[in-house]
Amino acid sequence: MLDIDEYIENKTYDEIQVGDTASLSRVLTTEDIQMFAVISGDISPTHLDPEYAKSFAFREVVAHGMWPGVLITTTLGTQLPGPGVIFIDQSIHFSRPVRVNDTVTVTVTCQRKFDHNHHIIFDCVCHNQDGARVIHGTAEVKAPIEKVRRPKMRLPDLKLTATKKSRYEHLLTMTTGLSAIPMAVVHPCDKESLGGALLARDEGLIEPLLVGPEEKIRALAEQMGADLKGCQLVPTPHSHASAETAVALARQGKAAALMKGSLHTDELMAAVVDKETGLRTARRVSHVFLMDVPTYPRPLLITDAAVNIEPTLEDKVDICQNAIDLARMLKIDQPRVAILAAVETVNPKMRATLDAAALCKMADRGQITGGVLDGPLAFDNAISLVAAKTKGIQSPVAGQADILLVPDIESGNMLAKQLEYLADALAAGIVLGARVPIVLTSRADSARTRTISTAIAVVMAHARRAAKN
């Protein structure tokens, strides 16, 4: 049986007396303003742009004028008279703006009744928390003549998330103040890879070295209507030669980073890890996805989901350290590393849990530095404080991880793709552990995704340059 508070009930024309009142209070939030803008289409900077609002009459963002007006119609439509009311006329006078965190109280009072048509005129007024009048006016309605009592409808939970474009632009702010770097774009012979390089050029991130068949690249640019201004073409006969030439440019210091084009990953990485002519360092090469997940409050790094198929404990030490170093370059001063497994307890039959425990102890002994490690942790405990608390897990990492270290490439790849396609995450990919950062994206990735990955490479290149100096 439903509780009385779970019903909505009206007052009929005959039940309403002159002088009857009803009221409703709401606190204005920034989300209210944004939601009203989404619904109404009113995107005036007075309501949405704090910088503009500082120079306007009110000196800060204020609510749309009709936001308190809607509270009046809400009160009339749900309380007095309530369900069955028909709005005839309304007048509103605006006295002062409503600001974020203001508490607005609406009061409607029956002023006059008309028996011949069941119309009622209500006096309507809104006050803020200081008692100052915000708006006032009158509303004429046709009151219901039949009693209505219905279960309250359950509204969906609404959550505003930033658009992909705004999230993309926010990620690019990591390169603010950094100069463009020379980047070898390896075999950019399809629209996405060439488009990604040119977009990164236009964003001021790179000076592209387009390594590949010159005639093919120029023909593609012409087909796309793209300008190759600012690009240096480095001719090669085929993709294998493109990979070798790009790696050579990096070894010579002519390229501060590489970007994979339309060749296969194996082809590029074979040239990168070649013992004689490649870009090996003392570290194992590994891959990191930087994910911007709308439902998670911070950037999320996932490693390794693209290079190391079934890493050993020794491999995971380098994979972990590479990710920590990147996180610190991205201004995450003390990155929290969650070492994932299916469970959060050590099980001798589950190698991922044993590796997690060993990695944590290695961090305690200073064999992994710069971050805070915990594991094994199941995915829910790694990213949800509620889940961690429910299971009684007390940890500086649980529920607030910056880095997710996955057991193997299969689990990592599935996790990253699920976040991208089911949670609308933005994903950027970068290869670490080589002499230069390598933008390693899927051939299906958009030019915008490649540009975000390029931004990470720019940050890394400048950080390494600063460390050498």
C-alpha positions as CSV (number, residue, x, y, z in Angstrom):
1,M,0.0,0.0,0.0
2,L,1.3,3.4,-0.9
3,D,2.1,6.0,1.8
4,I,0.0,9.1,1.8
5,D,3.1,11.1,0.7
6,E,3.3,9.0,-2.5
7,Y,0.0,10.4,-3.8
8,I,-0.8,13.7,-5.5
9,E,-4.2,15.2,-4.8
10,N,-6.0,18.3,-6.0
11,K,-8.4,20.8,-4.4
12,T,-11.6,21.4,-6.4
13,Y,-13.1,24.7,-7.1
14,D,-15.6,24.3,-4.4
15,E,-13.0,23.3,-1.8
16,I,-10.8,26.4,-2.4
17,Q,-11.6,29.5,-0.4
18,V,-10.4,33.1,-0.9
19,G,-7.3,33.5,1.1
20,D,-6.1,29.8,0.8
21,T,-2.4,29.5,0.2
22,A,0.2,27.0,-0.9
23,S,4.0,27.3,-1.0
24,L,7.1,25.6,-2.3
25,S,10.8,26.2,-1.7
26,R,13.8,25.4,-3.8
27,V,17.5,26.1,-3.7
28,L,19.0,27.2,-7.0
29,T,22.1,25.2,-8.1
30,T,24.4,25.6,-11.0
31,E,23.0,22.3,-12.4
32,D,19.5,23.8,-12.3
33,I,20.7,26.7,-14.5
34,Q,22.4,24.3,-16.9
35,M,19.4,22.0,-17.1
36,F,17.0,25.0,-17.7
37,A,19.3,26.1,-20.5
38,V,19.3,22.6,-22.1
39,I,15.5,22.4,-22.0
40,S,14.8,26.0,-23.1
41,G,17.7,26.5,-25.5
42,D,18.4,29.9,-23.7
43,I,22.2,29.9,-23.6
44,S,22.7,33.5,-22.8
45,P,26.1,34.1,-21.2
46,T,24.4,35.9,-18.4
47,H,23.4,32.5,-17.1
48,L,26.2,30.3,-18.2
49,D,29.5,32.2,-18.6
50,P,31.1,33.3,-15.3
51,E,33.6,35.5,-17.0
52,Y,31.0,37.4,-19.0
53,A,28.7,37.6,-16.0
54,K,31.4,39.5,-14.0
55,S,31.1,42.4,-16.5
56,F,27.3,42.3,-16.6
57,A,24.9,44.2,-14.3
58,F,24.6,41.3,-11.8
59,R,28.4,40.6,-11.5
60,E,27.8,36.9,-11.4
61,V,25.8,34.1,-13.1
62,V,22.1,34.3,-12.3
63,A,19.1,32.1,-13.0
64,H,17.0,32.5,-16.1
65,G,14.1,34.8,-15.3
66,M,11.5,32.1,-15.8
67,W,13.1,29.6,-13.4
68,P,11.2,31.1,-10.4
69,G,8.3,31.6,-12.8
70,V,8.2,27.8,-13.4
71,L,8.1,27.3,-9.6
72,I,4.8,29.3,-9.6
73,T,3.3,27.0,-12.2
74,T,4.6,24.0,-10.3
75,T,2.9,25.1,-7.1
76,L,-0.4,25.7,-9.0
77,G,-0.2,22.5,-10.9
78,T,0.7,20.2,-8.1
79,Q,-0.7,21.8,-4.9
80,L,-3.3,24.5,-5.3
81,P,-5.5,23.7,-7.2
82,G,-3.3,20.7,-8.3
83,P,-4.1,18.0,-10.9
84,G,-6.8,19.0,-13.4
85,V,-6.0,22.8,-13.4
86,I,-5.9,24.6,-16.7
87,F,-3.8,27.8,-17.0
88,I,-5.6,30.8,-18.6
89,D,-3.4,33.8,-18.1
90,Q,-0.4,34.9,-16.1
91,S,1.5,38.1,-15.5
92,I,5.0,38.3,-13.9
93,H,7.1,41.2,-12.7
94,F,10.8,40.7,-12.0
95,S,12.2,42.5,-8.9
96,R,15.7,41.1,-8.5
97,P,17.8,38.2,-9.9
98,V,18.1,34.7,-8.3
99,R,21.7,33.7,-7.7
100,V,23.3,30.3,-7.2
101,N,22.5,28.9,-3.7
102,D,19.6,31.3,-3.2
103,T,16.6,29.6,-1.6
104,V,13.4,30.7,-3.4
105,T,10.0,30.3,-1.7
106,V,6.9,30.6,-3.9
107,T,3.6,31.5,-2.3
108,V,0.3,31.4,-4.2
109,T,-2.9,32.9,-2.6
110,C,-6.4,32.6,-3.8
111,Q,-7.5,36.2,-4.5
112,R,-10.8,35.9,-6.4
113,K,-13.2,33.2,-7.6
114,F,-15.7,33.3,-10.6
115,D,-18.5,30.8,-10.1
116,H,-19.8,31.0,-13.7
117,N,-16.7,29.5,-15.3
118,H,-14.8,28.1,-12.3
119,H,-11.9,30.5,-12.8
120,I,-9.7,31.6,-10.0
121,I,-7.1,34.4,-9.8
122,F,-4.1,33.8,-7.6
123,D,-1.7,36.3,-6.2
124,C,1.8,34.9,-6.8
125,V,5.0,36.0,-5.1
126,C,8.6,34.6,-4.8
127,H,11.0,35.6,-2.0
128,N,14.6,34.7,-1.4
129,Q,16.2,33.5,1.8
130,D,16.5,37.1,3.0
131,G,12.8,37.8,2.5
132,A,13.4,40.0,-0.5
133,R,10.9,39.8,-3.3
134,V,12.2,38.2,-6.4
135,I,9.2,38.1,-8.7
136,H,5.5,38.8,-8.2
137,G,2.3,38.7,-10.3
138,T,-1.0,37.0,-10.8
139,A,-2.2,33.8,-12.4
140,E,-5.7,33.0,-13.7
141,V,-6.6,29.4,-13.9
142,K,-9.6,27.2,-14.4
143,A,-9.9,25.0,-11.3
144,P,-10.9,21.4,-11.5
145,I,-14.5,20.5,-10.4
146,E,-13.8,16.8,-9.8
147,K,-11.6,15.3,-7.2
148,V,-8.3,13.8,-8.4
149,R,-6.0,11.6,-6.3
150,R,-3.2,9.7,-8.2
151,P,0.0,8.0,-7.3
152,K,3.0,10.3,-7.8
153,M,4.8,9.6,-11.0
154,R,8.5,8.5,-10.6
155,L,10.8,10.8,-12.5
156,P,14.0,9.5,-14.0
157,D,17.3,10.5,-12.4
158,L,18.9,13.2,-14.7
159,K,22.7,13.8,-14.7
160,L,24.3,16.5,-16.8
161,T,27.5,15.5,-18.5
162,A,29.8,17.7,-20.6
163,T,29.7,17.3,-24.3
164,K,32.4,15.3,-26.0
165,K,33.6,18.5,-27.7
166,S,34.0,20.4,-24.4
167,R,35.7,17.4,-22.8
168,Y,38.0,17.2,-25.7
169,E,38.8,20.9,-25.4
170,H,39.4,20.5,-21.7
171,L,41.9,17.7,-22.3
172,L,43.8,19.9,-24.7
173,T,44.4,22.4,-22.0
174,M,47.2,20.1,-20.7
175,T,49.4,21.6,-23.5
176,T,48.7,25.3,-22.6
177,G,51.9,27.2,-22.9
178,L,53.8,24.4,-24.6
179,S,55.4,24.9,-28.0
180,A,54.8,22.5,-30.9
181,I,57.1,19.5,-31.2
182,P,58.4,17.8,-34.4
183,M,56.5,14.5,-34.7
184,A,57.0,11.8,-37.3
185,V,53.7,10.6,-38.6
186,V,54.3,7.1,-39.8
187,H,52.6,6.3,-43.1
188,P,49.6,8.7,-43.0
189,C,47.8,7.2,-46.0
190,D,44.2,7.3,-44.9
191,K,41.9,10.2,-44.0
192,E,41.9,9.6,-40.3
193,S,45.6,9.4,-39.8
194,L,46.4,12.3,-42.1
195,G,43.5,14.3,-40.7
196,G,44.6,13.6,-37.1
197,A,48.1,14.9,-37.9
198,L,46.8,18.1,-39.6
199,L,44.3,18.7,-36.8
200,A,47.2,18.5,-34.3
201,R,49.1,20.9,-36.4
202,D,46.2,23.3,-36.5
203,E,45.9,23.0,-32.7
204,G,49.5,24.1,-32.5
205,L,50.7,20.8,-31.0
206,I,53.1,19.5,-33.6
207,E,55.2,20.2,-36.7
208,P,54.4,17.1,-38.7
209,L,57.0,15.1,-40.5
210,L,54.8,13.0,-42.9
211,V,56.8,9.8,-43.5
212,G,55.4,7.8,-46.4
213,P,54.8,7.7,-50.2
214,E,54.8,11.4,-51.1
215,E,52.5,11.1,-54.1
216,K,50.0,9.1,-52.2
217,I,50.0,11.6,-49.3
218,R,49.6,14.6,-51.6
219,A,46.8,12.9,-53.5
220,L,45.0,12.1,-50.3
221,A,45.4,15.7,-49.0
222,E,44.0,17.0,-52.3
223,Q,41.0,14.6,-52.0
224,M,40.4,15.8,-48.5
225,G,40.7,19.5,-49.5
226,A,43.5,19.7,-46.9
227,D,46.5,22.1,-46.9
228,L,49.9,20.5,-46.1
229,K,51.4,23.9,-45.1
230,G,53.8,23.5,-42.3
231,C,54.3,19.8,-43.0
232,Q,57.6,18.3,-44.1
233,L,57.2,15.2,-46.3
234,V,59.8,12.5,-45.9
235,P,59.3,10.1,-48.9
236,T,59.4,6.3,-48.4
237,P,58.3,3.6,-50.8
238,H,56.1,1.5,-48.5
239,S,54.9,1.1,-44.9
240,H,57.8,-1.0,-43.7
241,A,60.3,1.7,-44.9
242,S,58.1,4.3,-43.3
243,A,58.4,2.7,-39.9
244,E,62.2,2.3,-40.2
245,T,62.6,5.9,-41.4
246,A,60.4,7.4,-38.6
247,V,62.4,5.5,-36.0
248,A,65.6,6.7,-37.5
249,L,64.4,10.3,-37.3
250,A,63.6,9.8,-33.6
251,R,67.1,8.3,-33.0
252,Q,68.7,11.3,-34.7
253,G,66.7,13.7,-32.5
254,K,64.8,15.1,-35.5
255,A,61.5,13.8,-34.2
256,A,60.4,14.2,-30.5
257,A,57.6,11.7,-30.9
258,L,56.0,9.2,-33.3
259,M,52.4,8.9,-34.4
260,K,51.1,5.7,-36.0
261,G,49.4,6.1,-39.3
262,S,47.6,3.6,-41.5
263,L,50.1,0.8,-41.1
264,H,49.7,-2.2,-38.8
265,T,50.8,-1.8,-35.2
266,D,53.1,-4.9,-35.4
267,E,54.9,-3.3,-38.3
268,L,55.6,0.0,-36.4
269,M,56.5,-1.7,-33.1
270,A,58.9,-4.1,-34.8
271,A,61.0,-1.1,-35.9
272,V,60.6,0.5,-32.4
273,V,61.9,-2.5,-30.4
274,D,64.6,-3.6,-32.8
275,K,67.7,-4.2,-30.7
276,E,70.1,-2.6,-33.1
277,T,68.2,0.3,-34.7
278,G,65.1,0.8,-32.5
279,L,64.1,3.0,-29.6
280,R,64.6,0.6,-26.7
281,T,65.5,1.8,-23.2
282,A,66.1,0.0,-20.0
283,R,62.3,-0.1,-19.5
284,R,59.9,-2.4,-21.1
285,V,57.7,-0.8,-23.7
286,S,54.0,-0.5,-22.6
287,H,50.8,1.2,-23.5
288,V,48.5,3.5,-21.5
289,F,44.9,4.6,-22.3
290,L,44.0,7.9,-20.9
291,M,40.3,7.8,-20.4
292,D,37.9,10.7,-19.8
293,V,34.9,9.0,-18.3
294,P,31.8,11.3,-17.8
295,T,30.8,9.4,-14.6
296,Y,34.2,9.4,-13.0
297,P,35.5,12.5,-11.3
298,R,39.1,12.3,-12.6
299,P,41.2,11.1,-15.5
300,L,41.6,7.4,-15.6
301,L,44.7,5.6,-16.9
302,I,44.4,2.0,-18.0
303,T,47.5,-0.1,-18.6
304,D,48.4,-2.3,-20.5
305,A,45.6,-2.8,-23.0
306,A,47.5,-2.8,-26.3
307,V,51.2,-4.0,-26.2
308,N,52.0,-6.6,-23.5
309,I,49.8,-9.7,-24.1
310,E,50.3,-11.6,-20.8
311,P,52.9,-9.7,-18.8
312,T,54.9,-11.4,-16.1
313,L,55.5,-9.9,-12.6
314,E,58.8,-8.4,-13.9
315,D,57.0,-6.9,-16.9
316,K,54.3,-5.4,-14.6
317,V,56.9,-3.5,-12.6
318,D,57.9,-1.5,-15.7
319,I,54.3,-1.2,-16.9
320,C,53.3,0.2,-13.5
321,Q,56.3,2.6,-13.3
322,N,55.7,3.8,-16.9
323,A,52.1,4.7,-16.0
324,I,53.1,6.4,-12.8
325,D,55.7,8.5,-14.6
326,L,53.1,9.6,-17.1
327,A,50.5,10.4,-14.5
328,R,53.1,12.7,-12.7
329,M,53.8,14.4,-16.1
330,L,50.1,15.0,-16.3
331,K,50.2,16.8,-12.9
332,I,48.9,13.9,-10.8
333,D,51.4,14.4,-8.1
334,Q,50.8,11.1,-6.1
335,P,48.9,8.8,-8.5
336,R,46.9,6.0,-6.9
337,V,47.4,2.7,-8.6
338,A,44.8,0.0,-8.3
339,I,46.1,-3.4,-9.4
340,L,43.1,-5.2,-10.7
341,A,42.0,-8.8,-10.3
342,A,38.7,-10.6,-10.0
343,V,38.7,-10.5,-6.2
344,E,40.3,-8.2,-3.6
345,T,41.9,-11.0,-1.6
346,V,45.1,-13.0,-2.4
347,N,44.3,-16.4,-3.9
348,P,47.2,-18.7,-4.6
349,K,45.3,-20.1,-7.6
350,M,44.9,-16.7,-9.2
351,R,48.2,-15.3,-10.5
352,A,46.8,-11.8,-10.8
353,T,46.2,-11.6,-7.1
354,L,49.7,-12.9,-6.3
355,D,51.3,-10.3,-8.7
356,A,49.2,-7.6,-7.1
357,A,50.5,-8.4,-3.6
358,A,54.1,-8.7,-4.9
359,L,53.9,-5.3,-6.6
360,C,52.5,-3.6,-3.5
361,K,55.4,-5.0,-1.5
362,M,57.9,-4.0,-4.1
363,A,56.5,-0.4,-3.9
364,D,57.0,-0.6,-0.1
365,R,60.6,-1.5,-0.7
366,G,61.2,1.3,-3.2
367,Q,61.3,-0.8,-6.3
368,I,58.3,1.1,-7.7
369,T,58.3,4.8,-6.9
370,G,56.2,7.9,-7.2
371,G,52.8,6.4,-6.6
372,V,50.6,4.7,-4.0
373,L,49.8,1.1,-4.9
374,D,47.1,-1.3,-3.6
375,G,45.8,-4.6,-4.8
376,P,44.4,-6.9,-5.6
377,L,41.3,-4.9,-6.0
378,A,38.2,-5.8,-8.1
379,F,37.1,-3.1,-10.5
380,D,34.2,-1.9,-8.4
381,N,36.4,-1.5,-5.4
382,A,39.0,0.4,-7.4
383,I,36.6,3.1,-8.7
384,S,33.7,3.2,-6.2
385,L,34.1,4.4,-2.6
386,V,30.7,3.0,-1.9
387,A,31.6,-0.5,-3.1
388,A,34.9,-0.4,-1.2
389,K,33.1,0.7,2.0
390,T,30.5,-2.0,1.6
391,K,33.2,-4.6,1.5
392,G,35.1,-3.0,4.4
393,I,38.1,-2.1,2.4
394,Q,40.2,0.6,3.9
395,S,42.7,1.9,1.4
396,P,44.1,5.2,0.1
397,V,43.5,3.8,-3.4
398,A,40.2,2.0,-3.3
399,G,37.4,4.1,-4.8
400,Q,39.6,6.8,-6.1
401,A,42.1,5.2,-8.4
402,D,44.0,7.2,-11.0
403,I,45.6,4.2,-12.7
404,L,44.2,0.8,-13.3
405,L,46.8,-1.9,-13.9
406,V,45.1,-4.8,-15.6
407,P,46.2,-8.5,-15.5
408,D,46.6,-8.9,-19.2
409,I,45.9,-7.4,-22.6
410,E,42.5,-9.0,-23.0
411,S,41.0,-7.7,-19.8
412,G,42.5,-4.3,-20.4
413,N,41.3,-4.0,-23.9
414,M,37.8,-5.1,-23.1
415,L,37.7,-2.6,-20.1
416,A,38.9,0.3,-22.2
417,K,36.5,-0.4,-25.1
418,Q,33.6,-0.9,-22.7
419,L,34.2,2.5,-21.2
420,E,34.5,4.1,-24.6
421,Y,31.4,2.5,-26.2
422,L,29.1,2.0,-23.2
423,A,30.1,4.9,-20.9
424,D,30.8,7.5,-23.6
425,A,34.4,7.8,-22.5
426,L,37.0,9.7,-24.5
427,A,40.1,7.5,-25.0
428,A,43.7,8.6,-25.9
429,G,46.5,6.0,-26.4
430,I,50.2,6.4,-25.9
431,V,53.2,4.0,-25.8
432,L,55.7,4.5,-23.1
433,G,59.1,3.1,-22.3
434,A,60.8,4.0,-25.6
435,R,63.2,6.9,-26.3
436,V,60.3,9.0,-27.5
437,P,56.5,8.8,-26.8
438,I,54.5,7.0,-29.5
439,V,50.9,7.8,-30.3
440,L,49.5,4.4,-30.9
441,T,45.8,4.5,-31.8
442,S,43.4,2.1,-33.5
443,R,42.9,2.5,-37.2
444,A,39.2,3.1,-36.4
445,D,40.0,6.1,-34.1
446,S,38.9,9.5,-35.1
447,A,41.1,12.5,-35.9
448,R,40.0,14.0,-32.6
449,T,41.1,11.0,-30.6
450,R,44.5,11.0,-32.3
451,T,44.8,14.7,-31.4
452,I,44.2,14.0,-27.7
453,S,46.8,11.3,-27.8
454,T,49.2,13.7,-29.5
455,A,48.6,16.2,-26.7
456,I,49.9,13.6,-24.2
457,A,53.0,13.1,-26.3
458,V,53.6,16.8,-26.4
459,V,53.4,17.0,-22.6
460,M,55.8,14.0,-22.3
461,A,58.3,15.5,-24.8
462,H,58.5,18.7,-22.9
463,A,58.8,17.0,-19.5
464,R,61.7,14.9,-20.8
465,R,63.3,18.0,-22.3
466,A,63.0,19.8,-19.0
467,A,64.4,16.8,-17.1
468,K,67.5,16.8,-19.3
469,N,68.1,20.4,-18.7
